[in-house]
Amino acid sequence: MVSIKKENWMGGAESSPLLKEVIAAAEKLPPFPEVVSKVMPLIQKMAPLSQIEAVIKYDQAIAAKILAASQSPLYARKHSGASLKEAITALGEQQLLAVIMTACSSRYFTADTTGYDLREGELWEHAVASALMSEIVCRHLGREDTFTAYTAGLLHDIGKTVLHHFVKTSFDTILCLVQEKKMRFLEAERQVLGIDHQQLGVLIARRWALPAEVLVAIRYHHNPLKAKEHQGLAALIYVANRMVSALGIGCGVDGLMQPNEDEVFVKLGITSRMVEKFLMELLVAFREAKEFLAA
């Protein structure tokens, strides 16, 4: 297992007892299920379905989700599969990976995140909606990294699953900085706790050995123009997150206090008409997703 490493942005703050406590809590997160890292190479090298099935069938929870997904209008539009092999065929490569990633991620988002003024399940809904919106935007912009965008959208707020406990304890101090010092919530979070949810999220994602572009998107999903590489993906996750928050899906108190950076939409060539189209498309996909996830 990869341990969470210190980053140069910490400076001397890594000696802070509070920061040590935050990172220790993140270290206790269960490792990301190996089924993703095992299935992805098989799909990339176009391995026979029997090999892919052999990996998946030993994880009963994942196999059950794949069978359910193959019969869901969200993922399988043509035909459903009665067996696991038929279900894998019905989904196709990208959708199969999306289902596995979603099923593997759900365990980390189950608790409430009251520190961000979110009830139980609301952060998970936000994660799924952001993943779907990332996929929608990616497709309309003609990008080919759909699964990478889906993954980054799904996990962009993973840092909140740990940090919310500490935000809750220090909320009054954070809010005071936002209101009196006119800080962004993200900056106040970082000043009080020694780390913000973007930074903690990327440490967790590195521990799980996620791709570099996903790490960047998580690290800069609130300020993508600061990213020195993979800025396009970071910007895509930013706009997906903003649009999902605009619909009120899992938008916590920090989301309401983050200023909108319209230049990111402009940089990606996203117009107000396109935003309306994306939102309508998401509402349909998210309704189907909720039905699938509840199954």
Summary of the structure (lengths in Angstrom):
residues: 295
radius of gyration: 19.0
end to end distance: 32.1
largest distance: 60.9
contacts: 968
relative contact order: 0.13
helix: 69%
strand: 1%
